[in-house]
Amino acid sequence: MAATVFYLDEIPAPGGVAVLDGPEGRHAATVRRIRVGEPITLSDGAGVVAESEVVAAQKDRLELKVLNRAVAQRVSPPVTVVQALPKSDRSELAVELMTEAGADVIVPWQAARCVANWEGKARKGVDKWRAAARSAARQSRRPYIPEVPDLHRTPDVLQLVRKAQADNGVVAALHESGRSRFVDLPVAQASHVVLIVGPEGGLDDSELTALTDAGAAPVLLGPTVLRTSTAAAVALGALGALTPRW
């Protein structure tokens, strides 16, 4: 079994000693009860990965000898998920599933039909999503923690779509009216892929028109209707099979 992954901002060169403290250290020492001699994989969340061994353990702190260090290759094409805000009880679940399924960037979107409303509290919401992404990345042993940018409104999303189109990316807006399927899109040759997931009530007609005009392709994900909190994870699985990502 692969060693447990924990994140540090900076990882020493091989032979050096890394200190895991704070929330990561407490989780490792108190929750996971990791002891001297156990292997741990360290990552900075930006691709650097190091194998290490615990040489000292305290209540909320571990010291680890770094055995080797390398940079993990990114998967291609990268995938950005523009996620309309789910209801609060499923919001962080959506981020966890997307992270485990391999999303590279997760964009929170205040779409027209969102039940959740982050106006006036966007920073708190973004911080929760970033924490959920970090936790899920650790659980799934990812060397790259997904980026979670600030809250986007529809004009921001349209700008993102236009930029993706200009850079030879593929943009898919998941919608039940879509006539295209994933297999119909040139995702394997794309420089990157953008997935747009609407809220529980679906994309507003004016939003769908604006997204399509900006270059997004309405895509039918499958024969069943999925929740907004699970649709991106299913789509990422389909992309994994249709591209070199898997």
Long-range contacts (C-beta under 8 A, 24 or more apart in sequence): 2-41, 2-141, 3-38, 3-39, 3-40, 3-41, 3-51, 4-28, 4-32, 4-34, 4-40, 4-41, 4-138, 4-141, 5-40, 5-41, 5-42, 5-43, 5-137, 5-138, 5-141, 5-142, 5-143, 6-40, 6-41, 6-42, 6-43, 6-138, 7-42, 7-43, 7-44, 7-45, 7-134, 7-137, 7-138, 7-145, 8-42, 8-43, 8-44, 9-44, 10-44, 11-42, 11-43, 11-44, 11-48, 11-50, 11-66, 11-69, 12-66, 13-66, 13-69, 14-50, 14-66, 14-67, 14-68, 14-69, 15-65, 15-66, 16-65, 16-66, 17-55, 17-63, 17-64, 17-65, 17-66, 18-42, 18-50, 18-52, 18-63, 18-64, 18-65, 18-66, 19-61, 19-62, 19-63, 19-64, 20-61, 20-62, 20-63, 20-64, 21-60, 21-61, 21-62, 25-60, 25-61, 25-62, 26-60, 28-62, 29-57, 29-58, 29-59, 29-60, 29-61, 29-62, 30-59, 30-60, 34-62, 40-64, 41-141, 42-66, 43-72, 43-142, 43-143, 45-134, 45-137, 45-143, 45-144, 45-145, 46-144, 46-145, 47-71, 47-72, 47-74, 47-143, 47-144, 48-72, 48-143, 49-143, 72-143, 72-144, 74-104, 74-144, 75-102, 75-104, 75-244, 75-245, 76-243, 76-244, 76-245, 77-169, 77-187, 77-190, 77-191, 77-192, 77-193, 77-243, 77-245, 78-104, 78-105, 78-192, 78-193, 79-103, 79-104, 79-105, 79-192, 79-193, 79-194, 79-195, 79-236, 79-239, 79-245, 80-104, 80-105, 80-106, 80-107, 80-160, 80-164, 80-192, 80-193, 80-194, 80-195, 81-105, 81-106, 81-107, 81-194, 81-195, 81-197, 81-232, 81-236, 82-107, 82-109, 82-152, 82-157, 82-160, 82-194, 82-195, 82-196, 82-197, 83-107, 83-108, 83-109, 83-197, 83-228, 83-232, 84-109, 84-110, 84-111, 84-113, 84-114, 84-197, 84-198, 84-199, 84-203, 84-228, 85-109, 85-110, 85-111, 85-114, 85-115, 85-116, 85-117, 85-118, 85-125, 85-199, 86-116, 86-199, 86-200, 86-227, 86-228, 86-229, 87-115, 87-116, 87-200, 88-116, 90-227, 90-228, 90-229, 91-116, 91-125, 91-128, 91-129, 91-229, 92-128, 92-129, 92-132, 93-229, 94-228, 94-229, 94-230, 94-232, 95-129, 95-132, 95-133, 95-136, 95-148, 96-132, 96-133, 96-135, 96-136, 97-136, 97-229, 97-230, 97-232, 97-233, 98-146, 98-232, 98-233, 98-236, 99-132, 99-133, 99-136, 99-137, 99-140, 99-142, 99-145, 99-146, 100-136, 100-139, 100-140, 100-233, 101-232, 101-233, 101-236, 101-237, 101-240, 102-236, 102-240, 102-245, 103-146, 103-232, 103-236, 104-144, 104-146, 104-147, 105-146, 105-147, 105-148, 105-149, 106-133, 106-146, 106-147, 106-148, 107-148, 107-149, 107-152, 107-157, 107-160, 108-148, 108-149, 108-150, 108-151, 108-152, 109-151, 109-152, 109-153, 109-154, 109-157, 109-196, 110-151, 110-152, 110-153, 110-154, 111-154, 111-198, 111-199, 111-203, 111-204, 111-207, 112-154, 112-204, 112-206, 112-207, 113-198, 113-199, 113-200, 113-201, 113-202, 113-203, 113-204, 114-199, 115-199, 115-200, 115-201, 118-151, 122-150, 122-151, 125-151, 126-150, 126-151, 154-207, 154-210, 157-196, 157-211, 158-210, 158-211, 158-214, 160-194, 161-194, 161-196, 161-211, 161-214, 161-215, 161-216, 162-214, 162-215, 164-192, 164-194, 164-215, 165-214, 165-215, 167-191, 167-192, 169-193, 169-194, 170-194, 170-217, 171-196, 171-211, 171-214, 171-215, 171-216, 171-217, 172-196, 172-216, 172-217, 172-219, 172-235, 173-198, 173-203, 173-208, 173-211, 173-212, 173-216, 173-217, 173-218, 173-219, 174-198, 174-219, 174-220, 174-221, 174-231, 174-235, 175-202, 175-203, 175-208, 175-218, 175-219, 175-220, 176-202, 176-220, 176-225, 177-208, 177-218, 177-220, 178-217, 178-218, 178-219, 178-220, 178-221, 179-218, 179-220, 180-217, 180-218, 180-219, 180-220, 181-219, 181-220, 182-219, 182-221, 182-235, 182-238, 182-239, 182-242, 183-242, 185-217, 185-219, 187-239, 187-242, 187-243, 188-242, 188-243, 188-244, 190-243, 193-239, 193-243, 195-232, 195-235, 195-236, 195-239, 197-228, 197-231, 197-232, 197-235, 198-228, 199-228, 200-227, 200-228
